[in-house]
Amino acid sequence: MLISPDRLATRWRISPSTIVHVGGHHAEELDAYLATGWGTDGVVWIEAMDHAVKVISERVAAYPKHHVVQAVIWSTPNQDVNFHETSNGQSSSVLALKDHSKHYPDIVVTNTDQRTTSTLTEILDWELMPVIGLLNLDIQGAELHALQGLDDNIARVEAVYSEVNTQELYEGCAQLDELDSWLQGHGFTRLEMELTSEGWGDAFWLRNDLLPRSWRLTLLGDGWRRRWRTFEETFVVVARSALKQLR
């Protein structure tokens, strides 16, 4: 994570008790989650590669509220796709390498096999985890597809941390502005971003209703500020009328 959990916790006062981490690789974020006290009520690690699933399972074995699921996450279920495994593991993706090969010529595809997709809506136990405090997406250009696969369950997500692209590192990968547009349309505001010179980075969004009022007025702009002021004025009028009737 280019933006540390400690930084997010300090700056934005978040402390997600539940986490869904898509693209877990070797659970590199485990220590940071534990250090900040995140995921105390449950963490679901989702990973596509067999050997990485084994590593995660071994790393989280001591934590009974951490669960590992092997799946290729996409916007639609039961779709046959090619999964491209790379020499470094971390760059593996449903999407084929494109500009990634220009920036990282030493990273190559070592194996491609056909896999069947799942969606987050399909594989998560919503009774066990009715709210996702943090959805962490690191699936090499397929992040928007993962979000779209949530359908109405996006309303259960409080915060999103995602890898983003400003170049087409993978064929057809969603760009930062597409993620921004989709998440803004579902009630989220981007609060943090770190970009690299290689056309990718990380970003963090928080659901608007979880922003403190002062942040909402600053971050959501004049249009939101005017709507909030109208709401306040209407509320005062209604409250005064109700009090008069009670008297």
Rosetta silent file (secondary structure, phi, psi, omega in degrees, C-alpha in Angstrom):
SEQUENCE: MLISPDRLATRWRISPSTIVHVGGHHAEELDAYLATGWGTDGVVWIEAMDHAVKVISERVAAYPKHHVVQAVIWSTPNQDVNFHETSNGQSSSVLALKDHSKHYPDIVVTNTDQRTTSTLTEILDWELMPVIGLLNLDIQGAELHALQGLDDNIARVEAVYSEVNTQELYEGCAQLDELDSWLQGHGFTRLEMELTSEGWGDAFWLRNDLLPRSWRLTLLGDGWRRRWRTFEETFVVVARSALKQLR
SCORE:     score description
SCORE:     0.000 S_00000001
   1 L     0.000  122.079  178.546    0.000    0.000    0.000 S_00000001
   2 L   -70.621  -25.238  176.689    1.471    3.328   -1.082 S_00000001
   3 L  -110.910  114.241 -171.805   -0.751    5.033    1.522 S_00000001
   4 L   -72.118  148.483  173.610   -0.215    3.390    4.883 S_00000001
   5 H   -55.145  -37.150  179.155   -3.083    2.324    7.148 S_00000001
   6 H   -61.589  -41.916  177.875   -1.468    4.388    9.907 S_00000001
   7 H   -63.866  -43.701  179.584   -1.650    7.519    7.743 S_00000001
   8 H   -65.473  -41.139 -179.905   -5.287    6.875    6.865 S_00000001
   9 H   -64.421  -41.111 -178.255   -6.190    6.185   10.483 S_00000001
  10 H   -72.378  -46.568 -173.654   -4.471    9.347   11.691 S_00000001
  11 H   -76.583  -37.864 -172.774   -5.617   11.706    8.959 S_00000001
  12 H  -115.695    3.584  173.877   -9.167   10.470    8.415 S_00000001
  13 L    56.948   39.939  177.408   -9.911    8.818   11.777 S_00000001
  14 L  -100.369  148.319  177.091  -10.975    5.524   10.254 S_00000001
  15 L  -149.901   73.229 -175.585  -10.748    2.196   12.039 S_00000001
  16 L   -64.343  125.562  179.416  -12.491   -0.461    9.923 S_00000001
  17 L   -84.557  -16.527  176.643  -13.425   -3.494   11.994 S_00000001
  18 E  -129.193  141.238 -177.810  -14.084   -5.548    8.855 S_00000001
  19 E  -136.471  137.139  166.983  -11.937   -5.752    5.714 S_00000001
  20 E  -116.592  117.711 -175.976  -12.305   -7.458    2.363 S_00000001
  21 E  -112.364  109.691 -177.297   -8.927   -7.551    0.613 S_00000001
  22 E  -100.904  119.638 -173.792   -9.131   -8.560   -3.052 S_00000001
  23 L    94.206   55.039 -171.498   -5.781   -9.509   -4.531 S_00000001
  24 L   -71.939  -23.254 -176.801   -4.143  -10.624   -1.318 S_00000001
  25 L    50.589 -108.807  179.660   -0.921  -11.995   -2.893 S_00000001
  26 L  -111.674   24.996 -179.594    1.132  -12.881    0.226 S_00000001
  27 L    55.710   43.853 -179.704   -0.907  -10.817    2.712 S_00000001
  28 L   -59.815  -25.645 -177.473    1.795   -8.155    2.801 S_00000001
  29 L   -84.962   -4.471 -175.566   -0.649   -5.784    4.529 S_00000001
  30 H   -53.342  -50.850 -176.304   -1.351   -8.156    7.422 S_00000001
  31 H   -61.706  -39.437  179.567    1.157   -6.602    9.840 S_00000001
  32 H   -66.607  -40.245  176.999   -0.082   -3.076    9.105 S_00000001
  33 H   -60.617  -45.588 -178.852   -3.691   -4.140    9.673 S_00000001
  34 H   -65.555  -40.632 -177.342   -2.770   -5.710   12.989 S_00000001
  35 H   -64.785  -33.919 -178.892   -0.650   -2.729   14.080 S_00000001
  36 H   -91.278   -3.366 -179.929   -3.491   -0.268   13.502 S_00000001
  37 L    76.739   21.991  178.911   -6.123   -2.532   15.060 S_00000001
  38 L   -84.964  151.610  173.890   -8.023   -2.911   11.809 S_00000001
  39 L    75.518   25.508 -177.567  -10.099   -5.978   10.963 S_00000001
  40 L   -66.572  -24.254  179.633  -10.833   -7.039   14.528 S_00000001
  41 L   -99.570   -0.713  176.570  -14.241   -8.405   13.515 S_00000001
  42 E   146.912  139.293  174.328  -13.028  -10.147   10.392 S_00000001
  43 E  -132.373  129.320  174.639  -10.796   -9.997    7.335 S_00000001
  44 E  -109.297  119.062  177.139  -11.513  -11.842    4.089 S_00000001
  45 E   -99.361  122.572 -179.445   -8.477  -12.334    1.861 S_00000001
  46 E  -115.450  126.452 -175.750   -9.361  -13.110   -1.759 S_00000001
  47 E  -144.954  146.589 -175.957   -6.647  -14.379   -4.095 S_00000001
  48 L   -92.757  -32.349 -170.357   -6.624  -16.134   -7.460 S_00000001
  49 L   -87.947  136.100 -176.684   -3.258  -17.949   -7.510 S_00000001
  50 H   -55.982  -51.218 -174.775   -2.840  -21.351   -5.851 S_00000001
  51 H   -67.096  -33.389  178.945    0.611  -20.751   -4.385 S_00000001
  52 H   -71.021  -37.588  176.731   -0.364  -17.296   -3.055 S_00000001
  53 H   -59.707  -40.230  178.675   -3.476  -18.714   -1.382 S_00000001
  54 H   -63.540  -42.646  179.428   -1.229  -21.195    0.404 S_00000001
  55 H   -63.684  -46.455  179.351    1.080  -18.422    1.625 S_00000001
  56 H   -60.000  -46.198 -178.036   -1.809  -16.298    2.893 S_00000001
  57 H   -57.798  -39.894  178.353   -3.387  -19.277    4.644 S_00000001
  58 H   -69.059  -38.955 -177.075   -0.151  -19.973    6.483 S_00000001
  59 H   -69.139  -35.191 -175.099    0.343  -16.327    7.446 S_00000001
  60 L  -100.489    7.319 -176.055   -3.163  -15.841    8.878 S_00000001
  61 L   -56.859  -29.991 -177.811   -3.529  -19.281   10.470 S_00000001
  62 L   -81.583   -1.990 -175.585   -3.106  -17.782   13.939 S_00000001
  63 L  -119.796   97.444 -172.950   -6.001  -15.362   13.427 S_00000001
  64 L   -62.166  -19.338  179.719   -9.372  -17.186   13.496 S_00000001
  65 L   -92.331    5.840  174.729  -11.298  -14.176   12.166 S_00000001
  66 E  -100.644  129.040 -176.946   -9.187  -14.064    9.005 S_00000001
  67 E  -125.064  144.750 -178.209  -10.562  -16.114    6.128 S_00000001
  68 E  -116.153  130.047  179.181   -9.009  -16.959    2.767 S_00000001
  69 E  -125.803  130.905  175.632  -11.045  -17.407   -0.420 S_00000001
  70 E   -95.300  120.642 -178.005   -9.628  -18.447   -3.771 S_00000001
  71 L  -165.891  153.772  169.870  -11.435  -16.694   -6.612 S_00000001
  72 E  -102.507  110.235 -173.178  -11.037  -14.582   -9.730 S_00000001
  73 E   -87.149  136.143 -177.243  -13.175  -11.520   -9.038 S_00000001
  74 L  -150.351 -179.062 -178.503  -15.042   -9.852  -11.902 S_00000001
  75 L   -79.764  -22.938  179.534  -18.200   -7.890  -12.657 S_00000001
  76 L  -130.686  146.942 -179.766  -20.156  -10.979  -13.712 S_00000001
  77 L   -86.214  163.188  171.587  -20.071  -14.545  -12.360 S_00000001
  78 L    58.537   33.081  177.009  -19.405  -17.786  -14.224 S_00000001
  79 L  -103.458  129.353  178.124  -17.509  -16.112  -17.053 S_00000001
  80 E   -79.667  124.192 -178.002  -14.574  -18.009  -18.555 S_00000001
  81 E  -134.743  159.433  172.784  -11.506  -15.747  -18.717 S_00000001
  82 E   -88.778  128.230  176.198   -7.788  -16.104  -19.278 S_00000001
  83 E  -106.334  123.666 -174.716   -5.746  -15.483  -16.148 S_00000001
  84 E  -101.668  111.248  179.372   -2.184  -14.316  -16.855 S_00000001
  85 E   -93.499  132.810 -174.682    0.334  -15.222  -14.166 S_00000001
  86 E  -106.317  167.349 -175.566    3.537  -13.183  -14.179 S_00000001
  87 L   -63.843  -26.868  178.644    7.107  -13.837  -13.125 S_00000001
  88 L   -97.637   -5.218  179.349    6.812  -11.630  -10.030 S_00000001
  89 L    81.242  -50.439 -173.301    3.340  -12.846   -9.058 S_00000001
  90 L   -68.635  -21.310 -178.780    2.075   -9.418   -8.056 S_00000001
  91 L   -93.286    4.976 -179.255    1.445   -8.268  -11.634 S_00000001
  92 L   -64.352  143.454 -173.398   -0.789  -11.250  -12.465 S_00000001
  93 E  -160.843  159.218  169.360   -4.157  -10.291  -13.887 S_00000001
  94 L   -67.463  -28.583 -177.665   -7.222  -11.260  -15.858 S_00000001
  95 L   -91.567  143.513  179.629   -6.112   -8.500  -18.245 S_00000001
  96 L   -72.968  149.487  177.759   -3.157   -8.904  -20.574 S_00000001
  97 E   -64.026  141.454  173.692   -0.043   -6.762  -20.041 S_00000001
  98 L  -129.966 -102.287 -179.993    0.194   -3.640  -22.171 S_00000001
  99 L   -64.577  -17.574  175.890    2.192   -0.528  -21.139 S_00000001
 100 H   -52.919  -38.598 -178.032    3.258   -2.502  -18.070 S_00000001
 101 H   -68.066  -25.382  177.398    5.809   -4.234  -20.307 S_00000001
 102 H   -73.653  -41.399 -177.628    7.351   -0.871  -21.243 S_00000001
 103 H   -80.011  -33.076 -176.264    7.857    0.183  -17.627 S_00000001
 104 L  -130.530   70.102 -175.216    8.792   -3.259  -16.283 S_00000001
 105 L   -63.061  -21.208 -179.152   10.353   -5.251  -19.166 S_00000001
 106 L   -78.996  -13.969  179.295   11.765   -7.861  -16.782 S_00000001
 107 L   -94.164  119.354 -175.932    8.255   -8.869  -15.659 S_00000001
 108 L  -129.644  161.136  175.991    6.748  -11.318  -18.132 S_00000001
 109 E   -77.440  127.576 -179.050    3.782  -13.667  -18.311 S_00000001
 110 E  -105.731  -18.716 -179.514    4.878  -17.186  -17.340 S_00000001
 111 E  -160.406  139.821  174.898    1.539  -18.980  -17.539 S_00000001
 112 E  -130.117  125.041  176.619   -1.957  -18.359  -18.851 S_00000001
 113 E  -136.683  161.446 -177.394   -4.859  -20.592  -17.961 S_00000001
 114 E   -85.905  132.937  179.857   -8.621  -20.409  -18.190 S_00000001
 115 E  -129.948  162.972  177.920  -10.509  -19.562  -15.017 S_00000001
 116 E  -109.081  131.508 -173.856  -14.130  -18.985  -14.077 S_00000001
 117 E   -80.553  159.387  171.372  -15.037  -15.650  -12.501 S_00000001
 118 E  -132.707  163.178  173.428  -16.936  -14.853   -9.318 S_00000001
 119 L  -113.293  160.089  177.415  -18.379  -11.610   -7.980 S_00000001
 120 H   -64.059  -37.506  177.429  -18.070  -10.176   -4.496 S_00000001
 121 H   -57.815  -37.991 -174.944  -21.846  -10.294   -4.160 S_00000001
 122 H   -75.192  -41.055 -168.279  -21.746  -14.009   -4.869 S_00000001
 123 H   -97.028  -17.703 -177.902  -18.897  -15.179   -2.648 S_00000001
 124 L   -82.162  144.666  176.154  -19.138  -13.018    0.476 S_00000001
 125 L   -89.055   98.339 -173.088  -21.195  -14.154    3.451 S_00000001
 126 L   -73.476  -18.298  174.316  -23.313  -11.055    3.982 S_00000001
 127 L   -76.268  -38.462  178.856  -24.839  -12.419    7.197 S_00000001
 128 L   -72.777  -36.307 -178.769  -21.387  -12.941    8.684 S_00000001
 129 L  -132.500   79.012 -176.970  -20.132   -9.570    7.387 S_00000001
 130 L   -69.710  -20.889  178.867  -23.122   -7.276    6.760 S_00000001
 131 L  -129.479  134.885  174.420  -20.860   -4.204    6.537 S_00000001
 132 E  -101.559  108.080  179.912  -17.459   -3.899    4.845 S_00000001
 133 L   -65.151  -38.281  177.382  -15.468   -1.321    6.772 S_00000001
 134 E  -143.885  126.399  171.371  -12.734   -1.298    4.119 S_00000001
 135 E  -104.569  113.357 -178.155  -12.708   -2.793    0.646 S_00000001
 136 E  -106.465  118.829 -175.587   -9.092   -3.046   -0.531 S_00000001
 137 E  -114.398  122.491  179.304   -8.694   -3.755   -4.260 S_00000001
 138 L  -143.550   67.978 -174.014   -5.354   -4.749   -5.795 S_00000001
 139 L  -124.889   35.586  164.705   -6.191   -6.794   -8.888 S_00000001
 140 L    52.101   64.342  173.192   -4.143   -5.138  -11.611 S_00000001
 141 L    92.281   -9.794 -177.835   -6.609   -3.131  -13.651 S_00000001
 142 L   -99.972   14.097 -173.881   -9.752   -5.134  -12.831 S_00000001
 143 H   -62.504  -41.706  179.855  -10.771   -3.011   -9.833 S_00000001
 144 H   -63.169  -38.654  177.201  -13.772   -1.362  -11.511 S_00000001
 145 H   -60.684  -40.402  178.996  -15.089   -4.785  -12.514 S_00000001
 146 H   -62.806  -43.277  178.245  -14.874   -5.887   -8.879 S_00000001
 147 H   -62.614  -44.341 -179.105  -16.852   -2.834   -7.753 S_00000001
 148 H   -62.934  -29.751  178.749  -19.494   -3.382  -10.421 S_00000001
 149 L   -72.840   -7.638  175.806  -19.885   -6.966   -9.220 S_00000001
 150 L   -76.742  -23.625 -175.661  -21.066   -5.683   -5.842 S_00000001
 151 H    53.706 -133.958 -177.592  -24.357   -4.443   -7.357 S_00000001
 152 H   -69.274  -14.075 -179.251  -26.480   -2.892   -4.583 S_00000001
 153 H   -70.628   -5.809  173.080  -24.100   -4.221   -1.943 S_00000001
 154 H   -58.842  -26.474  178.613  -21.850   -1.221   -2.592 S_00000001
 155 H   -66.490  -16.864  178.708  -24.123    0.439   -0.013 S_00000001
 156 H   -86.142   -8.090 -176.459  -22.614   -1.905    2.592 S_00000001
 157 E   -93.412  131.375 -179.359  -19.096   -0.570    1.936 S_00000001
 158 L   -94.782  -33.774 -178.401  -17.817    2.279    4.085 S_00000001
 159 E  -148.337  149.589  179.824  -14.410    2.916    2.495 S_00000001
 160 E  -128.102  129.107  171.698  -12.524    1.838   -0.623 S_00000001
 161 E  -117.863  127.368 -173.913   -8.768    1.604   -1.089 S_00000001
 162 E  -145.715  146.371  166.362   -7.731    0.714   -4.619 S_00000001
 163 E   -69.401  142.773 -178.909   -4.846    0.519   -7.016 S_00000001
 164 E  -130.055  159.377  179.516   -5.480    2.977   -9.851 S_00000001
 165 E  -124.323  137.751  172.588   -4.133    3.467  -13.368 S_00000001
 166 L  -113.698   -1.937  171.704   -3.345    6.657  -15.267 S_00000001
 167 L  -133.779  165.470 -179.300   -1.940    4.708  -18.234 S_00000001
 168 L   -86.145   73.644  179.557   -3.130    1.518  -19.916 S_00000001
 169 L   -65.442  -32.520  176.478   -0.767   -0.793  -18.081 S_00000001
 170 E  -122.778  147.368 -177.139   -3.152   -3.653  -18.793 S_00000001
 171 L   -60.483  118.250  177.077   -5.324   -4.013  -21.878 S_00000001
 172 L    77.238   13.011 -178.192   -8.645   -2.297  -21.222 S_00000001
 173 L   -68.469  144.377  178.407   -7.890   -1.467  -17.580 S_00000001
 174 L   -65.373  143.157  177.561  -10.062    1.191  -15.961 S_00000001
 175 L   -94.625  164.697 -177.727   -8.455    4.599  -15.561 S_00000001
 176 H   -52.592  -44.659 -176.987   -8.480    6.742  -12.436 S_00000001
 177 H   -65.641  -27.969  176.996  -11.217    9.031  -13.758 S_00000001
 178 H   -70.941  -42.504  175.915  -13.475    6.016  -14.415 S_00000001
 179 H   -62.973  -44.910  178.037  -13.074    4.768  -10.848 S_00000001
 180 H   -56.501  -48.406 -177.079  -13.654    8.284   -9.549 S_00000001
 181 H   -62.023  -45.146 -178.329  -16.805    8.681  -11.617 S_00000001
 182 H   -65.315  -45.906 -177.867  -18.259    5.317  -10.576 S_00000001
 183 H   -69.940  -38.098  175.958  -17.521    5.778   -6.880 S_00000001
 184 H   -62.004  -38.492  178.275  -18.743    9.383   -6.824 S_00000001
 185 H   -67.028  -17.227  177.855  -21.956    8.168   -8.431 S_00000001
 186 L  -110.051   19.669  169.844  -22.350    5.736   -5.545 S_00000001
 187 L    87.700   29.079  178.941  -21.752    8.299   -2.817 S_00000001
 188 E  -118.419  152.765  176.041  -17.987    8.229   -2.215 S_00000001
 189 E  -123.293  132.490  176.847  -15.370   10.994   -2.152 S_00000001
 190 E   -77.559  126.438 -177.319  -11.687   10.478   -2.939 S_00000001
 191 E  -110.110  -25.310 -175.379   -9.586   11.773   -0.052 S_00000001
 192 E  -140.816  151.213  173.302   -6.093   10.464   -0.772 S_00000001
 193 E  -159.393  139.958  171.989   -3.974    9.479   -3.754 S_00000001
 194 E  -131.238  124.437 -179.591   -0.340    8.559   -4.403 S_00000001
 195 E  -114.699  148.013  174.712    0.852    8.112   -7.988 S_00000001
 196 L   -99.646  171.335  178.098    4.066    6.662   -9.390 S_00000001
 197 L   -81.537   -1.234 -178.264    5.877    7.767  -12.534 S_00000001
 198 L   -99.880   14.271  173.549    5.014    4.408  -14.129 S_00000001
 199 L    87.525   17.810  176.448    1.339    5.143  -14.658 S_00000001
 200 E  -144.693  170.440  179.372   -0.201    3.578  -11.564 S_00000001
 201 E  -176.105 -163.420  178.251   -0.805    4.397   -7.917 S_00000001
 202 E  -129.489  150.021  177.635   -3.180    3.987   -4.991 S_00000001
 203 E  -143.328  159.541 -176.830   -6.240    5.990   -3.923 S_00000001
 204 E  -133.139  130.060  177.744   -8.651    6.073   -1.005 S_00000001
 205 E  -121.212  144.854  175.843  -12.365    6.934   -0.994 S_00000001
 206 E  -123.278  141.007  179.301  -14.720    7.361    1.968 S_00000001
 207 E   -64.550  137.017 -169.735  -18.506    7.185    1.837 S_00000001
 208 H   -58.965  -36.720 -176.815  -19.944   10.687    2.027 S_00000001
 209 H   -71.231   -9.942  177.943  -22.269   10.071    4.970 S_00000001
 210 H   -96.168   -5.676  175.395  -19.247    9.069    7.067 S_00000001
 211 L   -74.449  132.944  172.458  -17.444   12.356    6.494 S_00000001
 212 L   -56.393  152.587 -173.309  -17.694   14.740    9.469 S_00000001
 213 H   -54.863  -42.368 -177.416  -19.892   17.720    8.628 S_00000001
 214 H   -63.910  -36.605  178.361  -16.986   20.179    8.344 S_00000001
 215 H   -69.727  -38.340 -179.863  -15.206   17.884    5.870 S_00000001
 216 H   -59.533  -45.570 -177.781  -18.367   17.460    3.821 S_00000001
 217 H   -63.908  -35.922 -179.456  -18.730   21.200    3.397 S_00000001
 218 H   -77.425  -45.225 -171.022  -15.099   21.546    2.357 S_00000001
 219 H   -83.211  -30.223 -173.661  -14.731   18.469    0.159 S_00000001
 220 L   -94.766   -2.598  168.628  -18.083   18.279   -1.573 S_00000001
 221 H    87.867  179.470 -175.103  -18.147   21.876   -2.753 S_00000001
 222 H   -64.585  -36.944 -179.674  -20.574   24.747   -2.943 S_00000001
 223 H   -59.920  -45.947  178.167  -23.420   22.712   -4.426 S_00000001
 224 H   -65.818  -38.089 -178.624  -23.441   20.370   -1.452 S_00000001
 225 H   -62.091  -42.019  178.465  -22.983   23.326    0.882 S_00000001
 226 H   -65.774  -40.953  179.343  -26.085   25.033   -0.510 S_00000001
 227 H   -64.780  -39.174  179.141  -28.128   21.841   -0.245 S_00000001
 228 H   -64.892  -41.560  179.941  -26.981   21.349    3.351 S_00000001
 229 H   -63.517  -40.902  177.516  -27.899   24.938    4.234 S_00000001
 230 H   -62.013  -42.255  178.133  -31.361   24.486    2.708 S_00000001
 231 H   -61.424  -45.914  179.906  -31.817   21.295    4.718 S_00000001
 232 H   -59.932  -44.688 -178.895  -30.781   23.050    7.929 S_00000001
 233 H   -63.374  -42.251  178.759  -33.154   25.956    7.289 S_00000001
 234 H   -64.471  -41.735  179.824  -36.034   23.604    6.527 S_00000001
 235 H   -61.811  -42.414  179.783  -35.300   21.554    9.623 S_00000001
 236 H   -62.265  -43.723 -179.720  -35.337   24.661   11.827 S_00000001
 237 H   -62.012  -45.916 -179.446  -38.688   25.786   10.402 S_00000001
 238 H   -64.764  -42.311 -179.361  -40.253   22.350   10.915 S_00000001
 239 H   -63.857  -42.729  179.013  -38.826   22.046   14.430 S_00000001
 240 H   -63.564  -40.945  178.952  -40.133   25.482   15.447 S_00000001
 241 H   -62.596  -41.884  179.660  -43.582   24.652   14.061 S_00000001
 242 H   -64.815  -39.689  179.010  -43.637   21.384   15.986 S_00000001
 243 H   -64.896  -39.403  178.756  -42.657   23.143   19.212 S_00000001
 244 H   -62.451  -41.501 -179.501  -45.443   25.724   18.789 S_00000001
 245 H   -66.032  -35.326  178.509  -47.993   22.965   18.373 S_00000001
 246 H   -67.466  -32.596 -179.381  -46.759   21.239   21.510 S_00000001
 247 L   -74.969    0.000    0.000  -47.159   24.472   23.465 S_00000001
